[in-house]
Amino acid sequence: MLKSPGRQLWVDFLSFLLSIMAAFQFPGQTAFYSGKVRDVYSIGNDRLVMIASDRISAFDVILPKPIPFKGQVLNQIAAYMLKATADICPNWLEDVPAPNVSVGKKCKPFKIEMVIRGNLTGHAWRTYASGQRILCGAPMPDGMRENDYFPSPIITPSTKAEQGHDEDISPEEIIAKGLMSVTDWNIISEYALQLFERGKEIAAKQGLILVDTKYEFGKIGDTIYLMDEIHTPDSSRYFYGEGFEERQAKGERQKQLSKEFVREWLIAHDFMGKEGQQVPAMNDEWVNTISQRYIELYEKVIGERFKPQSLSPEETYRRVLSSLDKIKKEERI
């Protein structure tokens, strides 16, 4: 594992500022969108260039400091997982020309995130602890403890807000509001459950438990595609398998790899993204800790040593152009 990501903090902070002030301009570019953690470029009407930044968000707020190597970690885990699940459903990815860059098909997205939960953790646990037993239309049995397995994984969708907070929503509400047809919901929910099962299998081989995750889908014509990233620390929560049952029996906290520890730190500092709350300051030690946790998850999930890579903007641009040219040539064959 990399021992000293802190030395990159200043360089990454400058890159963070540059990503806010300026963006690439690619040939054929028709749109640009800077999200919470990604910069997305539309090329023509049918392709996207997605750059994973080192920005980090929680409670739908971008935190004040970038996390070294986070973009590379997210991009490379997502690419690995998309390739490992391509037999389950079509996905958007076509090429990974740079450590933090992916190129792929542009889909018309469903404005819904498909959240799959195998354990009673995080938002589900907070809802459960408040006394509720229904989450997004999915029943949660009485008598459960935090982190217990559900009898079978549950789907708890949320709206995908362009601004502000995502909101819980039930399948009935999704269909009633015209966000998906019944047919599309049935296909997508089945895809999501199969993807989750595959994710659990991959995690188990590395001694991990995939606890919960989210998937996003879109369409090209009548075909449904899996979009965005999957099974990364930004979209998923993992527990260590070793000692899980013992910790549950003793009522101890589970050792986990996810972004939840960032949310917990924010909550402990009286921040949950609510109006009037101030984002707490992040010192270098805390930023380094977050970076190490992301790198640890990469190495645990992928089973390989993380190799940090830094490319200049010029080299990144050159590689993206080469990738787009290659994809165009392949389409003509």
C-alpha angles and dihedrals in degrees: 000000000000109000106199117034088150091083088067095053097096094045091048092047090055089048088050091054092047091051089058096045100043142016136198120266111214126190109266092016111160103173144007129205127182110202131183093284107357139061111214125197123194113214111197112316101305112043141063134200109203120193116194108214128201090247116122128204135190131176085013092296126115108234119230100251133050120237115234114246094358093123093052092047093051095044096048096045090048092050091049092050095044090054091046092054101038091110091062099056139341115274135197100242120111106156144000104210097169136021094262100026132088129182123200153129120317111232134185099250128224107232091232133094113215104219114193120194126193095170136036098254142128115355091004091055093046089052091047093047089054088063100259119132100185123070118181089337093308116120120230115203123239120252098041125141127213111286095013116143116257112236084252131353115282129213114227107176125199134195115256105232119201087206132015126008129342113239132218114250135178126231089248091055091046091056095040091054092048094243090131136002120241089252093051092046091053093049095044095045090051091048090050094052092047091048090050091051091051090047090052090051092051091047094047091057087060095045095259136120118222099220103179139339144166134236133198125206138190141172139245105191106316095334120102117219133193108238141193123007128332135199095005126136089256094056102028146044124221131191125199108253096211109088094004096125093044092052091048092050091052094043091241126151115268119243105240144180111213143091091273091096088062091052090048091051090051092048089050087054092051097256126126100148093267123147113278095018118125122225106240120241117263116216123205093257092057092046089051090050091054091048092051091050091053091048091047091054091050092053094044096046099039095035092223135103113265113246111200114218130189121191127185117243088249093055092045090052092048092050093049091051090050091049093050091049091050092051092050091051091049090052090055094052 
